[in-house]
Amino acid sequence: MTDQPYFPASGNAWDKIDPHAAGYAPDRLASAVAFAEANETPWPRGFYYDDGRYAPNVDWNETGPWSAVLGPVRERGGSAGMVLQSGRVLASWGDVARPDMTFSIAKSYLAVLTGLAVDDGLIGDLDEPVGRRVPGPLFADAHNGRVTWRHLLQQTSEWRGELFGKPDQIDHNRLVAPNADNSRKGELRALHAPGAFYEYNDVRVNLLSLSLLNLFKRPLPDVLRERIMAPIGASNDWSWLGYDNSWVEIGGQRVQSVPGGGHWGGGMFIGADDHARFGLLMARGGAWNGKQLLSQSWIDAMWAPSALQPNYGFLWWLNRGPHANKSAPETAVYALGAGGNMIWIDRDADMIAVTRWLPSAKAPEFIRQLIAARGI
């Protein structure tokens, strides 16, 4: 190894590192990988149960007229993942190149796109009302007119309305935590002032995506590919797809707005290896092979705890609070998607783990075993 940070070449040209050389016990590392492989999500490979119910909606207790799937859904692969140490592949399992649905990890990609908008000067102040730059009725009334970019990024906007046939009410009383009780999800509740209440709400995240589309005035997947994914050598196999009814007109062109997950189908279809490159870029402060693709200041802002939800930053999860993994450092951060998708970044150890289809309730044990494999 050299003193210079390692960055993988394009494609599948990853350097590997021997566990002993990286300070890991091979048998304990193998046990951690075996744990991930043995605990694949119970979701069906095609995402639909035999009775026709969409697996995510079953988990979230979502029923009724608003629960329709609007975007494409593709059969998933099996357990897969990668562990990087100092950027090199320490371990991998399954088909890491398969572009599977990744659900809410797409939110963390939206946070990076917001950072590009800030770096480009398209957003001057995160505390500015979004409606000052996004035309139309979405932010026109007195309540929604107070919603800022920061609110949308921290999921505290309390925006009210309907977007692509989905009202904000659909995720009222929604909880995101291991074994969370979502028995009241979808029940209408009184709204708070924008910025005064945290709630994980996919309609409002999709609103952020549409607002960014209005700023960039071109498809967000194109911006991501040009500014982030191509420079880091990602594959051409990933895609980011919207809903059948999420086409809008921007600058006289018909463009599809993309969602921040696969809650109602669509979203990002991507492989573990591309997630690993993305995670490595974040861990390296937005720099790749001497080129700054995203400002370090934005990454610091993304990973700063919000006042109302200390384990949440700008659409990234932080290893803090009552649900923190006690075996891992508080500085660890992660992108998380339903069904068991995760990009875990341990900056202190220069370690990144990408898991596919390992349920979130099992992920802490995998990370515990991974950390326990270090220190020989």
N, C-alpha and C positions, 0 to 999 in steps of 0.2 A: 504494500500500500504506500501511497505517496502522501505528501503533506497537502496536495491540492485536492479539493473535493471531487469525488467521482460522479460523472453523469453518464448514463447509458447512451449508447449510440441509438439511432433510429431502429425501429422494428423490434425484433426479439433479441437483439445483440446485448444482453445483460451479462456483465461479469458476475461470477459467483464467488462467494467467500467461504472458506472452510470453517465449520463451526468452531473447531479448536482455536483457529487463528483469530476468530472474532470473540473468543472468550465464552463460548457456549458449550455446555455438556451435550454431546450428540444424542445420547439416549433420552435426556429430558426434553430436548428440542423435538425429537421424533415423537415423544409422547404427547406433546402439545399439538402437533400436527394431527396425530391420530385422534385426539379428542375432537378437533374441528371436523374431521372427516366422519366421525361416528355420530355427530349431533346435527345432522342436516335438518333443516326446517321441515315440519310436517306438512307445509303447504304443498298441494299437488303440483306436479311439474307444469301442468297447463294453466294453473291459477284458478281453475274452476272445479268445485266439488261436483260429485255425481248429481246432486240435486240442482245444479245450475248456479249456485251462489259463488260470487267472486271472493276468493280467500281473504284479501285485505278487508273487505267490508264485514266479513264474519268476525275477524279479529277486533275490529273497531266498533262492533255493534251498530253498523249502519244499514238501515233499511228504508223503505219508502220511496216516494217518487223522485227524490233527489239523488238516489244512489246509482243511477245508470252509469255504465262504463261508456265513455265517449271517445277514447283513443285506442290505438292498437295494443293488443296483449299477445306476447309470444311465449311459447313454451321455454322454460328455463333449463339450464343444465344442472349438474349436481354440485356437491361441495367443491369449492375451489378457493385458492388464496395464495398469497405471497407474503414473505417476511423479508424486509430489506434491512441490512446493517451497513451503515455508512454508504448507502446507496446501492450496494451490491446484494445479489440474491443470496439470502441465507437459507431459505427454504421455500418450496412451492409445492402445491398439490392441485390436482384436478386440471380442468381445461381453463387456464388463466387468460386465454385469448378470446374466449367465447363472449360475444356482446349480449349479455343478459340485461333484463330490466334491473334498475338499481334504486327505484323509488326515491326516498327523500335525500339521498346523497346529492341529487340534482340541486337541492337548495344551496348546498355549499358551493356548487359551481355558479349559481346565481349570485352568491355573495362576491365571488371573484369578478364576475362581470360588472357588478356594481362598483368594485374597486377600479376597474378599467375606466368606467365612466367618470369616477372621481379624478383619476390620474389624467384623463383627457380634458378635464374641465367642463364636462357635460353636467356634472353636479358640483355646485360650488360650496354648498353647505349642507351637511346631513340633517340639520335641524330646520331646513327650509321646507315649507309645505310642498308636497309633490305636485299639487295642482298648478303651481306657478310655471312648471315646465311641461306638464302633461295636459293637453287640451281635452275638452269634452266634458261630459256630465259626471264622470266617475268621482271627481273631487269637488263638485260644484256646490253642494249644500254646506251649511255652516259646520256641521259635525265633521264630514269627510274633508272639508277644506282645511282642517287643522292637522291632518295626517302628514307626517314628515317621512323622509327616507329612513331616518333612524328607527322610527316606529315600525316600518315595514320590515326592516332588517332584524329587529329584535322581537318581532311578533307581538308588539304591544299597540298596534294601530287602532284596534277596535273599529276599523272601517266597516260600514254597513252597506249592503246592497247585494246585487246579483251579478255574477260574471260567468259567461258561457253556460247559462242555465243552472248554475250552482249558487245558492244564496249563502251569505256568510254564516247563517244560522246552522248550516249543516255540521259545522265543527264547534258550535257552542258547547261548553262543558266537556271538551275533549281533553284527555290526559295522556301524556306520553311518558311512560316509565314502565319498568318491568312489572308485569301483573297488574297494570293499572285498571281501575274500575271505570269503564266507559258506559255504564248503564244509563247515564243521563245524556250521553252525547246526542246532539241535535235538538235538545230541548231549548226553546227560546229563553234567553235571560236578558236582564236589563244591561244595557251597554254602559261602559264607563267612558270618561273622556279619553281621547287619543293619548297614548303614552302612559296611562294610569293602570293598565291591567295586561298581564301576559296570558296569552292563549295560543296554542299551536293550531293554526288555521290555514288549511291549504288554499282556500279561496283567496285569502289575503296575500299569500305567497305568489299565487298566480297573477295577482294584481301587480305585484312588484315586477314580475317578468314582463307583463304588458307595458308597464311604465318604462322599463329599460328599453323595450323595443321602440317606444316612441322617441327615446333619446338617440339611440344608435341609428334608427331609421333603416335597419336591415336585419335580416333574421339573426337572432342571438346565436344559433348554432354556427353560423358563418363567422361571427365575431370571435366566438370561442375557438374555433378551429384555426383561424388566421393568427390570433394574438397569443394563444396559449398552447393548444394541442399540437399543432404542426411544429412550432419551435422546440417543444420538448420531445419530439420524435414519436408521438403517439401514432397508433395505427389509423388507417382510414376506415376501420370497420364500425366505429361507434356512430351513433345517431341520436338525435334529440327530436322527438316527435310530439306534435300537439294533438288537440282534439279535432274531431270532424267539424265542429262548429266554432273553432278558435281562430278562424281566418279573419283578418282585419285589413283595412286599407291604410297604408302608411306612405305618404309622399306619392300618392297616385298608384302605388303598387299593392297587389294583394299578397299579404304575408301571414304566415301562421305563427301565432303566439304559442310558446311552449310552456308546459307546466313545471312546477317545482317538485315533481314526483310522479308516481304511477297510481295515485289514489283512484283516479277514474280512467286508468289506462294511459298510454303514451308515456312521455318522460324520456329519460336517458336509457339507451341500450348500449352497454359498454363492458369491456373486459376488465378483469382484475389487473392485468398488466398496465393498461392505460390509467386506471385508478392509482396504481403505484407511482407512475411518473408524475401524475398530478400531485399526489401526496408529497413526493420528493421535492417538487417545486415549492410547495408551501413550506416544507421544513427548511429549505435553503433560502428562505426570505424573499421568494419571488424571483430569484436569479437562476439562470440556467446557462452554464458554459460561458460565463462572463457577460451575459446580457440580462439586464433587468427587465423582466416581462411584466412584473407587478410590483408596486412599491412596497418596501418593507414597512413603511408607516401604515399602509392599509392592512397588511397581515396582522400587525400589532393591534389595530383597531378591531379587526374581525374576532380576535381571540381575547378581547378584554371582556370581563364579565359585565352583564347588564345589571342595572340596579334592581329590577323586579325579578330576575331569574339568574342568580349568580352562576349557574352551570350552563348558561347559554350566552353566546356572543352574537355575532352577526351571522345567523343561520349555520353556526357551528356549535357543537356541544363541547363543554369544558369539563375536565375531570375534577369537579368541585361539588360541594353540597352533599346532601344525605344519600344520593345515589352514586357517589364517586366510587371508583375502584380503589380501595384502600391499599392495594398492593402496588399501585402505580403512582407516579408523581403528580402533584397538582397541576403541573405545567403541561401535562398531556392533553391533547385535543382530539376530537374525532368527528367525522361526518358519518351520519347514520341513516340507513334506509330500511324500511319495513321488510320483513321476510328474512332478515339476517344479513344485511349488507353493511360493511363498515370500512372506513379508512381511518386507522388509528395512528397517530403521530406522537411519538415520545421524543421530544426534542432533546431532552437531557441525555438520553442514551443513543441519539442519532439512529433510532429504529422506527420503521414503519411497518405496519401489518395491514393487509387487505384481506378481508374475509367475505366470502359469498355464501349465503344461505346458512349461516350459523346464527341461530336465534339470539336476539339481544339478551335474553335471560342467561344464555350460556357464554356469551362473549366475555364477561368478566373473568370467568374461570380460565378461558383460553389465554387471556392476557396475563393472568396470574401465573399460569404454567410457563408461558413464554418468558416472563421476567425471572422466574425461578430457575430457568435453564441457563441464565447468565451467571457470571462470577466464578468460573472454575479456576 
